[in-house]
């Protein structure tokens, strides 16, 4: 925005010089079109700024779920209902959950590979907050990277010991939240208090 304003001011100075100083009248042939061009550039920059979507607000209380781990919590059997219950519980506490799955999660749950959109539909989440990692890759690095990028804790019983050197933040209290079922009732340990909205 500064550049178009400077161009317009310099062009206007050129027009003023051409009109005021004797002997510089021909300078208007250069300064005039430059002024018009600078004005067009400035107007386009203003219109672009007005049309630009507002900056997204940071969404507080993000929490990630290790979907491939959590789906086994009830009866050590992969179940989508287990994930739905954990998601509902976290929402009830004021969190905005996202889920990251290994590529084989669809096979375990539905008998064939499922993409982000299908898994999001099963969970009742927006597709933007469900990730099925590409085939042949391990979800751990994706999950830990996303958790770092959005500064979110992870609900999982995995301790990620192999990743501790690359992701030292997982050693901080409240970064990895353990959970499971006792007598059919969901429990979560060390869950941080959500930030008030």
ABEGO torsion letter per residue (X at the ends): XAAAAAAAAAAAAAAAAAAABBGAAAAAAAAAAAAAAAAAAAAAAAAAAAABBBBBBBBBGBBBBBAAAAAAABGGBBBAAAAAAAAAAAAAAGBBBBBBBBAAAAAAAAGBBBBAAAAAAAAGBBAAABBBBBBGBBAAAAAAAAAAAAGBBBBBABAGAAAAAABAAAABBGABBBBEBBGGBBBBBGBBBBBBX
